Amino acid sequence: MVASTKQKLINMKRFFTISLIAMLMAGILFPDSIMAGNKTSYTASMHKQPKRQTGHNKDLDEEGLRMPPMPISCVINKTDGVTIIGVPEDIISYEVWDISHEVNLGSFSEESDFIDYLFLQTGDFQLNFETENYHVFGYISLD
């Protein structure tokens, strides 16, 4: 009688261990399915360009060298809105373009309208934002 109780305990431990390992592997292999598609924010790498341009269509730094725009981070959140690190100005207009920048899919003056539209989309897009002094542009992938 004692041996069968001991064997049942060992079987229960094995079952628990195998179940735990299976759940951990599923979580590691399929993390998006665990989140159930409830994405509430996206991050995009953006670039900012001053609106005023020199004759070469690019600003020169102090040493006279042309520098590509430094990437900045943009977080688009359903509740917090659009936050662009490094651009303290208010955004005047929001545009969504196809990936090749040939077709303007949407142009918005209100942040809430832009976010509502963006979170209904899937695919790759180019985003263009305009502030008083800058054009901010970058790419985003939505799933």
For each residue, the residues with C-beta under 8 A, 3 or more apart:
1: 4 5
2: 5 6
3: 6 7
4: 1 7 8
5: 1 2 8 9
6: 2 3 9 10
7: 3 4 10 11
8: 4 5 11 12
9: 5 6 12 13
10: 6 7 13 14
11: 7 8 14 15
12: 8 9 15 16
13: 9 10 16 17
14: 10 11 17 18
15: 11 12 18 19
16: 12 13 19 20
17: 13 14 20 21
18: 14 15 21 22
19: 15 16 22 23
20: 16 17 23 24
21: 17 18 24 25
22: 18 19 25 26
23: 19 20 26 27
24: 20 21 27 28
25: 21 22 28 29
26: 22 23 29 30 34
27: 23 24 30 31 34
28: 24 25 31
29: 25 26
30: 26 27 33 34
31: 27 28 34 35
32: 35 37 143
33: 30 36
34: 26 27 30 31
35: 31 32 38 39
36: 33
37: 32
38: 35
39: 35 42 119 143
40: 77 78 79
41: 75 76 77 78 80
42: 39 75 76 118 140 142
43: 73 74 75 76
44: 73 74 76 127 138 139 140
45: 71 72 73 74 138 139
46: 71 72 73 74 84 127 129 136 137 138
47: 68 69 70 71 72 136 137 138
48: 69 72 84 86 87 134 135 136
49: 69 134 135 136 137
50: 53 59 133 134
51: 133 134 135
52:
53: 50 57 58 59
54: 57 58 59 60
55:
56: 60 66
57: 53 54
58: 53 54 66
59: 50 53 54
60: 54 56 64 65 66
61: 64 65 66 67
62:
63:
64: 60 61
65: 60 61
66: 56 58 60 61
67: 61 70
68: 47
69: 47 48 49
70: 47 67
71: 45 46 47 138
72: 45 46 47 48 84 85 86 87 136
73: 43 44 45 46 84 85 86
74: 43 44 45 46 82 83 84 85 127 136 138
75: 41 42 43 80 82 83 85
76: 41 42 43 44 81 82 115 118 140
77: 40 41 80 81 82 83
78: 40 41 115 119
79: 40
80: 41 75 77 83
81: 76 77 111 112 115
82: 74 75 76 77 91 94 111 114 115 129
83: 74 75 77 80
84: 46 48 72 73 74 87 91 129 136
85: 72 73 74 75
86: 48 72 73
87: 48 72 84 131 134 136
88:
89: 131 132 133 134
90: 131 132
91: 82 84 94 111 129 130 131 136
92: 109 130 131 132
93: 107 108 109 129 130
94: 82 91 107 108 109 111 114 127 128 129
95: 104 106 107 108 127 128 129 130
96: 104 105 106 107 114 117 118 121 125 126 127
97: 101 102 103 104 105 125 126 127 128
98: 101 102 103 105 125 126
99: 123 124 125 126 139
100: 103
101: 97 98 126
102: 97 98
103: 97 98 100
104: 95 96 97 107
105: 96 97 98 121 125
106: 95 96 114 117
107: 93 94 95 96 104
108: 93 94 95 111 113 114 117
109: 92 93 94 113
110: 113 114
111: 81 82 91 94 108 114 115
112: 81 115 116
113: 108 109 110 116 117
114: 82 94 96 106 108 110 111 117 118
115: 76 78 81 82 111 112 118 119
116: 112 113 119 120
117: 96 106 108 113 114 120 121
118: 42 76 96 114 115 121 142
119: 39 78 115 116 142
120: 116 117
121: 96 105 117 118 125 142
122: 142 143
123: 99 141 142
124: 99 139 140 141 142
125: 96 97 98 99 105 121 139 140 142
126: 96 97 98 99 101 137 138 139 140
127: 44 46 74 94 95 96 97 137 138 139 140
128: 94 95 97 135 136 137
129: 46 82 84 91 93 94 95 135 136 137
130: 91 92 93 95 134 135 136
131: 87 89 90 91 92 134 136
132: 89 90 92
133: 50 51 89
134: 48 49 50 51 87 89 130 131
135: 48 49 51 128 129 130
136: 46 47 48 49 72 74 84 87 91 128 129 130 131
137: 46 47 49 126 127 128 129
138: 44 45 46 47 71 74 126 127
139: 44 45 99 124 125 126 127
140: 42 44 76 124 125 126 127
141: 123 124
142: 42 118 119 121 122 123 124 125
143: 32 39 122
